[in-house]
């Protein structure tokens, strides 16, 4: 659903089911991404570990994480790293606003 909404709002979206495939896709296009939007809870490696690894490769990469369930330790780790976070369920305008702000504020 999110992929359809974002595509319908003019964004190019690459959707993958887990962190390992995300890393593979990222490498296959030589890191040509402006923003990573990931759930915190993923099969295998969690979303925070995924975006940490991607930020090491591209410190300018914008990050947006979301979760309906995140222990306080996850939320603290996200805040400590300066990543943007949305609690599920989030409203469509909230998602679109967060993405637009992150892309406009890229360094």
N, CA, C and O atoms as a GROMACS GRO file, in nm:
protein
  428
    1UNK      N    1   0.083  -0.119   0.000
    1UNK     CA    2   0.000   0.000   0.000
    1UNK      C    3   0.087   0.126   0.000
    1UNK      O    4   0.062   0.219  -0.076
    2UNK      N    5   0.189   0.127   0.085
    2UNK     CA    6   0.277   0.244   0.091
    2UNK      C    7   0.348   0.265  -0.042
    2UNK      O    8   0.362   0.378  -0.088
    3UNK      N    9   0.393   0.157  -0.104
    3UNK     CA   10   0.458   0.168  -0.234
    3UNK      C   11   0.365   0.232  -0.336
    3UNK      O   12   0.406   0.321  -0.411
    4UNK      N   13   0.240   0.189  -0.339
    4UNK     CA   14   0.141   0.243  -0.432
    4UNK      C   15   0.116   0.392  -0.405
    4UNK      O   16   0.107   0.472  -0.498
    5UNK      N   17   0.104   0.428  -0.279
    5UNK     CA   18   0.079   0.566  -0.241
    5UNK      C   19   0.196   0.655  -0.280
    5UNK      O   20   0.178   0.762  -0.338
    6UNK      N   21   0.317   0.610  -0.249
    6UNK     CA   22   0.435   0.692  -0.280
    6UNK      C   23   0.455   0.704  -0.431
    6UNK      O   24   0.487   0.812  -0.481
    7UNK      N   25   0.438   0.596  -0.503
    7UNK     CA   26   0.449   0.601  -0.649
    7UNK      C   27   0.345   0.696  -0.706
    7UNK      O   28   0.374   0.773  -0.797
    8UNK      N   29   0.224   0.689  -0.654
    8UNK     CA   30   0.117   0.778  -0.698
    8UNK      C   31   0.144   0.924  -0.668
    8UNK      O   32   0.083   1.012  -0.729
    9UNK      N   33   0.234   0.950  -0.574
    9UNK     CA   34   0.270   1.087  -0.540
    9UNK      C   35   0.403   1.129  -0.604
    9UNK      O   36   0.464   1.227  -0.562
   10UNK      N   37   0.446   1.053  -0.705
   10UNK     CA   38   0.560   1.094  -0.784
   10UNK      C   39   0.696   1.042  -0.740
   10UNK      O   40   0.797   1.079  -0.799
   11UNK      N   41   0.700   0.958  -0.638
   11UNK     CA   42   0.827   0.904  -0.593
   11UNK      C   43   0.860   0.774  -0.666
   11UNK      O   44   0.770   0.697  -0.700
   12UNK      N   45   0.987   0.752  -0.690
   12UNK     CA   46   1.034   0.624  -0.741
   12UNK      C   47   1.062   0.536  -0.621
   12UNK      O   48   1.137   0.574  -0.532
   13UNK      N   49   1.001   0.419  -0.618
   13UNK     CA   50   1.008   0.332  -0.502
   13UNK      C   51   1.065   0.196  -0.540
   13UNK      O   52   1.027   0.138  -0.642
   14UNK      N   53   1.155   0.147  -0.458
   14UNK     CA   54   1.206   0.011  -0.470
   14UNK      C   55   1.167  -0.058  -0.340
   14UNK      O   56   1.212  -0.019  -0.233
   15UNK      N   57   1.084  -0.159  -0.351
   15UNK     CA   58   1.033  -0.228  -0.234
   15UNK      C   59   1.095  -0.367  -0.224
   15UNK      O   60   1.098  -0.442  -0.321
   16UNK      N   61   1.146  -0.400  -0.104
   16UNK     CA   62   1.204  -0.532  -0.080
   16UNK      C   63   1.153  -0.585   0.055
   16UNK      O   64   1.115  -0.507   0.142
   17UNK      N   65   1.153  -0.719   0.072
   17UNK     CA   66   1.093  -0.777   0.192
   17UNK      C   67   1.182  -0.786   0.315
   17UNK      O   68   1.133  -0.809   0.425
   18UNK      N   69   1.314  -0.767   0.299
   18UNK     CA   70   1.402  -0.783   0.416
   18UNK      C   71   1.531  -0.704   0.397
   18UNK      O   72   1.560  -0.651   0.290
   19UNK      N   73   1.608  -0.697   0.505
   19UNK     CA   74   1.731  -0.617   0.505
   19UNK      C   75   1.835  -0.667   0.407
   19UNK      O   76   1.901  -0.588   0.340
   20UNK      N   77   1.850  -0.797   0.398
   20UNK     CA   78   1.952  -0.852   0.308
   20UNK      C   79   1.924  -0.814   0.162
   20UNK      O   80   2.016  -0.778   0.088
   21UNK      N   81   1.798  -0.821   0.122
   21UNK     CA   82   1.764  -0.781  -0.015
   21UNK      C   83   1.779  -0.631  -0.033
   21UNK      O   84   1.816  -0.584  -0.141
   22UNK      N   85   1.751  -0.555   0.072
   22UNK     CA   86   1.771  -0.410   0.065
   22UNK      C   87   1.918  -0.377   0.039
   22UNK      O   88   1.949  -0.293  -0.045
   23UNK      N   89   2.006  -0.444   0.111
   23UNK     CA   90   2.150  -0.423   0.090
   23UNK      C   91   2.192  -0.464  -0.050
   23UNK      O   92   2.272  -0.396  -0.114
   24UNK      N   93   2.138  -0.574  -0.098
   24UNK     CA   94   2.171  -0.622  -0.232
   24UNK      C   95   2.126  -0.523  -0.339
   24UNK      O   96   2.201  -0.492  -0.432
   25UNK      N   97   2.004  -0.474  -0.326
   25UNK     CA   98   1.952  -0.376  -0.423
   25UNK      C   99   2.033  -0.247  -0.415
   25UNK      O  100   2.068  -0.190  -0.518
   26UNK      N  101   2.064  -0.202  -0.296
   26UNK     CA  102   2.142  -0.081  -0.277
   26UNK      C  103   2.277  -0.093  -0.349
   26UNK      O  104   2.320   0.000  -0.418
   27UNK      N  105   2.342  -0.205  -0.332
   27UNK     CA  106   2.472  -0.228  -0.397
   27UNK      C  107   2.457  -0.239  -0.548
   27UNK      O  108   2.545  -0.193  -0.622
   28UNK      N  109   2.348  -0.298  -0.596
   28UNK     CA  110   2.331  -0.319  -0.739
   28UNK      C  111   2.314  -0.189  -0.816
   28UNK      O  112   2.339  -0.184  -0.937
   29UNK      N  113   2.271  -0.084  -0.748
   29UNK     CA  114   2.255   0.046  -0.815
   29UNK      C  115   2.358   0.147  -0.762
   29UNK      O  116   2.339   0.268  -0.773
   30UNK      N  117   2.464   0.096  -0.706
   30UNK     CA  118   2.574   0.178  -0.653
   30UNK      C  119   2.525   0.285  -0.556
   30UNK      O  120   2.576   0.397  -0.557
   31UNK      N  121   2.428   0.251  -0.473
   31UNK     CA  122   2.382   0.342  -0.370
   31UNK      C  123   2.309   0.464  -0.419
   31UNK      O  124   2.309   0.568  -0.352
   32UNK      N  125   2.248   0.455  -0.535
   32UNK     CA  126   2.180   0.570  -0.594
   32UNK      C  127   2.040   0.589  -0.532
   32UNK      O  128   1.939   0.579  -0.601
   33UNK      N  129   2.037   0.615  -0.401
   33UNK     CA  130   1.913   0.639  -0.328
   33UNK      C  131   1.928   0.770  -0.250
   33UNK      O  132   2.037   0.806  -0.207
   34UNK      N  133   1.817   0.839  -0.234
   34UNK     CA  134   1.816   0.962  -0.155
   34UNK      C  135   1.759   0.938  -0.016
   34UNK      O  136   1.795   1.007   0.079
   35UNK      N  137   1.670   0.840  -0.005
   35UNK     CA  138   1.601   0.815   0.121
   35UNK      C  139   1.575   0.666   0.138
   35UNK      O  140   1.542   0.596   0.042
   36UNK      N  141   1.590   0.620   0.260
   36UNK     CA  142   1.554   0.484   0.296
   36UNK      C  143   1.438   0.492   0.395
   36UNK      O  144   1.449   0.557   0.499
   37UNK      N  145   1.328   0.425   0.361
   37UNK     CA  146   1.212   0.416   0.450
   37UNK      C  147   1.197   0.269   0.487
   37UNK      O  148   1.172   0.184   0.401
   38UNK      N  149   1.214   0.240   0.615
   38UNK     CA  150   1.215   0.100   0.659
   38UNK      C  151   1.137   0.084   0.788
   38UNK      O  152   1.129   0.174   0.871
   39UNK      N  153   1.078  -0.034   0.802
   39UNK     CA  154   1.020  -0.072   0.929
   39UNK      C  155   1.135  -0.104   1.023
   39UNK      O  156   1.242  -0.145   0.978
   40UNK      N  157   1.114  -0.086   1.151
   40UNK     CA  158   1.216  -0.121   1.249
   40UNK      C  159   1.228  -0.272   1.261
   40UNK      O  160   1.338  -0.326   1.274
   41UNK      N  161   1.115  -0.340   1.256
   41UNK     CA  162   1.113  -0.485   1.271
   41UNK      C  163   1.115  -0.549   1.132
   41UNK      O  164   1.020  -0.536   1.055
   42UNK      N  165   1.224  -0.618   1.102
   42UNK     CA  166   1.241  -0.685   0.973
   42UNK      C  167   1.287  -0.829   0.997
   42UNK      O  168   1.344  -0.859   1.101
   43UNK      N  169   1.261  -0.916   0.900
   43UNK     CA  170   1.319  -1.051   0.910
   43UNK      C  171   1.472  -1.040   0.904
   43UNK      O  172   1.527  -0.964   0.824
   44UNK      N  173   1.539  -1.115   0.987
   44UNK     CA  174   1.686  -1.110   0.988
   44UNK      C  175   1.735  -0.986   1.062
   44UNK      O  176   1.703  -0.967   1.179
   45UNK      N  177   1.811  -0.904   0.995
   45UNK     CA  178   1.866  -0.781   1.051
   45UNK      C  179   1.753  -0.680   1.072
   45UNK      O  180   1.667  -0.666   0.985
   46UNK      N  181   1.753  -0.609   1.186
   46UNK     CA  182   1.646  -0.511   1.208
   46UNK      C  183   1.670  -0.383   1.127
   46UNK      O  184   1.779  -0.361   1.075
   47UNK      N  185   1.568  -0.301   1.117
   47UNK     CA  186   1.573  -0.180   1.036
   47UNK      C  187   1.678  -0.080   1.082
   47UNK      O  188   1.740  -0.013   0.999
   48UNK      N  189   1.700  -0.069   1.212
   48UNK     CA  190   1.802   0.023   1.263
   48UNK      C  191   1.940  -0.023   1.219
   48UNK      O  192   2.021   0.059   1.175
   49UNK      N  193   1.968  -0.151   1.230
   49UNK     CA  194   2.098  -0.204   1.186
   49UNK      C  195   2.114  -0.185   1.034
   49UNK      O  196   2.223  -0.152   0.987
   50UNK      N  197   2.007  -0.205   0.959
   50UNK     CA  198   2.011  -0.185   0.814
   50UNK      C  199   2.050  -0.042   0.780
   50UNK      O  200   2.144  -0.019   0.703
   51UNK      N  201   1.978   0.055   0.836
   51UNK     CA  202   2.008   0.194   0.799
   51UNK      C  203   2.142   0.240   0.855
   51UNK      O  204   2.207   0.326   0.795
   52UNK      N  205   2.183   0.185   0.969
   52UNK     CA  206   2.318   0.216   1.019
   52UNK      C  207   2.423   0.176   0.916
   52UNK      O  208   2.516   0.252   0.887
   53UNK      N  209   2.407   0.058   0.861
   53UNK     CA  210   2.503   0.009   0.761
   53UNK      C  211   2.500   0.096   0.635
   53UNK      O  212   2.605   0.127   0.578
   54UNK      N  213   2.381   0.135   0.592
   54UNK     CA  214   2.370   0.218   0.473
   54UNK      C  215   2.424   0.359   0.497
   54UNK      O  216   2.483   0.419   0.406
   55UNK      N  217   2.405   0.412   0.616
   55UNK     CA  218   2.460   0.545   0.649
   55UNK      C  219   2.613   0.544   0.651
   55UNK      O  220   2.676   0.645   0.621
   56UNK      N  221   2.672   0.431   0.685
   56UNK     CA  222   2.818   0.421   0.679
   56UNK      C  223   2.866   0.436   0.534
   56UNK      O  224   2.972   0.492   0.508
   57UNK      N  225   2.788   0.385   0.442
   57UNK     CA  226   2.822   0.392   0.300
   57UNK      C  227   2.792   0.530   0.242
   57UNK      O  228   2.862   0.577   0.153
   58UNK      N  229   2.685   0.594   0.292
   58UNK     CA  230   2.645   0.726   0.243
   58UNK      C  231   2.591   0.809   0.359
   58UNK      O  232   2.472   0.802   0.390
   59UNK      N  233   2.677   0.887   0.422
   59UNK     CA  234   2.634   0.968   0.537
   59UNK      C  235   2.524   1.069   0.505
   59UNK      O  236   2.457   1.117   0.596
   60UNK      N  237   2.506   1.103   0.379
   60UNK     CA  238   2.404   1.200   0.339
   60UNK      C  239   2.267   1.136   0.317
   60UNK      O  240   2.169   1.207   0.291
   61UNK      N  241   2.257   1.007   0.326
   61UNK     CA  242   2.133   0.935   0.304
   61UNK      C  243   2.028   0.974   0.408
   61UNK      O  244   2.057   0.974   0.528
   62UNK      N  245   1.908   1.007   0.363
   62UNK     CA  246   1.798   1.041   0.454
   62UNK      C  247   1.733   0.912   0.501
   62UNK      O  248   1.718   0.816   0.425
   63UNK      N  249   1.694   0.911   0.629
   63UNK     CA  250   1.639   0.790   0.690
   63UNK      C  251   1.504   0.819   0.753
   63UNK      O  252   1.487   0.917   0.826
   64UNK      N  253   1.407   0.732   0.724
   64UNK     CA  254   1.276   0.735   0.788
   64UNK      C  255   1.243   0.593   0.831
   64UNK      O  256   1.238   0.502   0.749
   65UNK      N  257   1.221   0.576   0.961
   65UNK     CA  258   1.186   0.446   1.016
   65UNK      C  259   1.044   0.450   1.070
   65UNK      O  260   0.994   0.555   1.110
   66UNK      N  261   0.979   0.334   1.069
   66UNK     CA  262   0.843   0.324   1.121
   66UNK      C  263   0.825   0.192   1.194
   66UNK      O  264   0.893   0.094   1.166
   67UNK      N  265   0.733   0.193   1.289
   67UNK     CA  266   0.701   0.069   1.359
   67UNK      C  267   0.573   0.086   1.439
   67UNK      O  268   0.544   0.194   1.491
   68UNK      N  269   0.499  -0.022   1.448
   68UNK     CA  270   0.382  -0.025   1.534
   68UNK      C  271   0.420  -0.076   1.670
   68UNK      O  272   0.348  -0.053   1.768
   69UNK      N  273   0.533  -0.144   1.677
   69UNK     CA  274   0.583  -0.195   1.804
   69UNK      C  275   0.733  -0.176   1.807
   69UNK      O  276   0.806  -0.234   1.727
   70UNK      N  277   0.778  -0.095   1.898
   70UNK     CA  278   0.922  -0.078   1.916
   70UNK      C  279   0.950  -0.061   2.064
   70UNK      O  280   0.897   0.029   2.128
   71UNK      N  281   1.034  -0.148   2.116
   71UNK     CA  282   1.074  -0.129   2.257
   71UNK      C  283   1.142   0.006   2.276
   71UNK      O  284   1.196   0.063   2.181
   72UNK      N  285   1.138   0.058   2.397
   72UNK     CA  286   1.201   0.187   2.425
   72UNK      C  287   1.347   0.190   2.383
   72UNK      O  288   1.397   0.295   2.342
   73UNK      N  289   1.415   0.076   2.394
   73UNK     CA  290   1.557   0.073   2.354
   73UNK      C  291   1.571   0.104   2.206
   73UNK      O  292   1.665   0.174   2.167
   74UNK      N  293   1.480   0.054   2.122
   74UNK     CA  294   1.483   0.084   1.979
   74UNK      C  295   1.458   0.233   1.956
   74UNK      O  296   1.529   0.297   1.878
   75UNK      N  297   1.357   0.287   2.023
   75UNK     CA  298   1.325   0.429   2.004
   75UNK      C  299   1.439   0.518   2.050
   75UNK      O  300   1.468   0.619   1.986
   76UNK      N  301   1.504   0.481   2.159
   76UNK     CA  302   1.620   0.559   2.205
   76UNK      C  303   1.734   0.552   2.104
   76UNK      O  304   1.799   0.652   2.077
   77UNK      N  305   1.758   0.434   2.049
   77UNK     CA  306   1.863   0.419   1.948
   77UNK      C  307   1.833   0.503   1.825
   77UNK      O  308   1.923   0.564   1.767
   78UNK      N  309   1.707   0.506   1.785
   78UNK     CA  310   1.666   0.584   1.668
   78UNK      C  311   1.687   0.733   1.695
   78UNK      O  312   1.743   0.804   1.611
   79UNK      N  313   1.642   0.779   1.810
   79UNK     CA  314   1.658   0.920   1.846
   79UNK      C  315   1.805   0.959   1.858
   79UNK      O  316   1.846   1.064   1.810
   80UNK      N  317   1.884   0.871   1.922
   80UNK     CA  318   2.027   0.898   1.939
   80UNK      C  319   2.099   0.917   1.805
   80UNK      O  320   2.194   0.994   1.795
   81UNK      N  321   2.054   0.846   1.705
   81UNK     CA  322   2.116   0.854   1.572
   81UNK      C  323   2.060   0.969   1.488
   81UNK      O  324   2.114   0.999   1.381
   82UNK      N  325   1.954   1.031   1.534
   82UNK     CA  326   1.895   1.142   1.460
   82UNK      C  327   1.806   1.100   1.346
   82UNK      O  328   1.778   1.180   1.256
   83UNK      N  329   1.760   0.975   1.347
   83UNK     CA  330   1.673   0.927   1.240
   83UNK      C  331   1.529   0.972   1.267
   83UNK      O  332   1.486   0.983   1.382
   84UNK      N  333   1.456   0.998   1.162
   84UNK     CA  334   1.314   1.033   1.172
   84UNK      C  335   1.234   0.906   1.194
   84UNK      O  336   1.267   0.801   1.138
   85UNK      N  337   1.129   0.914   1.276
   85UNK     CA  338   1.051   0.796   1.312
   85UNK      C  339   0.902   0.828   1.306
   85UNK      O  340   0.858   0.934   1.350
   86UNK      N  341   0.825   0.735   1.251
   86UNK     CA  342   0.679   0.743   1.249
   86UNK      C  343   0.622   0.623   1.325
   86UNK      O  344   0.663   0.509   1.302
   87UNK      N  345   0.527   0.650   1.414
   87UNK     CA  346   0.456   0.542   1.482
   87UNK      C  347   0.343   0.494   1.391
   87UNK      O  348   0.270   0.574   1.334
   88UNK      N  349   0.330   0.362   1.379
   88UNK     CA  350   0.218   0.304   1.305
   88UNK      C  351   0.099   0.292   1.399
   88UNK      O  352   0.119   0.262   1.517
   89UNK      N  353  -0.020   0.313   1.354
   89UNK     CA  354  -0.053   0.357   1.219
   89UNK      C  355  -0.032   0.508   1.205
   89UNK      O  356  -0.062   0.585   1.296
   90UNK      N  357   0.020   0.547   1.093
   90UNK     CA  358   0.041   0.689   1.065
   90UNK      C  359  -0.054   0.730   0.953
   90UNK      O  360  -0.098   0.646   0.874
   91UNK      N  361  -0.085   0.857   0.948
   91UNK     CA  362  -0.174   0.910   0.845
   91UNK      C  363  -0.094   0.938   0.718
   91UNK      O  364   0.025   0.971   0.725
   92UNK      N  365  -0.158   0.924   0.604
   92UNK     CA  366  -0.092   0.949   0.476
   92UNK      C  367  -0.027   1.087   0.471
   92UNK      O  368   0.089   1.097   0.430
   93UNK      N  369  -0.095   1.194   0.512
   93UNK     CA  370  -0.028   1.325   0.508
   93UNK      C  371   0.097   1.330   0.596
   93UNK      O  372   0.194   1.398   0.561
   94UNK      N  373   0.096   1.259   0.708
   94UNK     CA  374   0.213   1.255   0.796
   94UNK      C  375   0.332   1.188   0.725
   94UNK      O  376   0.445   1.236   0.734
   95UNK      N  377   0.305   1.079   0.656
   95UNK     CA  378   0.410   1.009   0.581
   95UNK      C  379   0.466   1.098   0.471
   95UNK      O  380   0.587   1.113   0.458
   96UNK      N  381   0.377   1.155   0.391
   96UNK     CA  382   0.422   1.239   0.280
   96UNK      C  383   0.498   1.362   0.328
   96UNK      O  384   0.596   1.404   0.266
   97UNK      N  385   0.453   1.420   0.438
   97UNK     CA  386   0.522   1.536   0.495
   97UNK      C  387   0.662   1.499   0.543
   97UNK      O  388   0.758   1.572   0.519
   98UNK      N  389   0.674   1.386   0.612
   98UNK     CA  390   0.804   1.342   0.661
   98UNK      C  391   0.901   1.318   0.546
   98UNK      O  392   1.017   1.360   0.553
   99UNK      N  393   0.855   1.252   0.442
   99UNK     CA  394   0.942   1.225   0.327
   99UNK      C  395   0.984   1.355   0.259
   99UNK      O  396   1.101   1.374   0.227
  100UNK      N  397   0.888   1.443   0.236
  100UNK     CA  398   0.920   1.571   0.171
  100UNK      C  399   1.022   1.650   0.253
  100UNK      O  400   1.117   1.705   0.197
  101UNK      N  401   1.002   1.656   0.383
  101UNK     CA  402   1.096   1.730   0.469
  101UNK      C  403   1.235   1.670   0.465
  101UNK      O  404   1.335   1.742   0.456
  102UNK      N  405   1.242   1.538   0.471
  102UNK     CA  406   1.374   1.473   0.468
  102UNK      C  407   1.446   1.499   0.336
  102UNK      O  408   1.566   1.522   0.335
  103UNK      N  409   1.372   1.495   0.227
  103UNK     CA  410   1.436   1.516   0.097
  103UNK      C  411   1.477   1.662   0.076
  103UNK      O  412   1.580   1.688   0.015
  104UNK      N  413   1.398   1.756   0.125
  104UNK     CA  414   1.431   1.898   0.113
  104UNK      C  415   1.551   1.932   0.199
  104UNK      O  416   1.634   2.014   0.160
  105UNK      N  417   1.560   1.870   0.315
  105UNK     CA  418   1.667   1.903   0.410
  105UNK      C  419   1.794   1.822   0.391
  105UNK      O  420   1.883   1.826   0.476
  106UNK      N  421   1.804   1.747   0.282
  106UNK     CA  422   1.927   1.671   0.256
  106UNK      C  423   2.044   1.766   0.245
  106UNK      O  424   2.033   1.876   0.192
  107UNK      N  425   2.156   1.721   0.297
  107UNK     CA  426   2.278   1.804   0.292
  107UNK      C  427   2.351   1.781   0.164
  107UNK      O  428   2.456   1.841   0.141
   0.00000   0.00000   0.00000
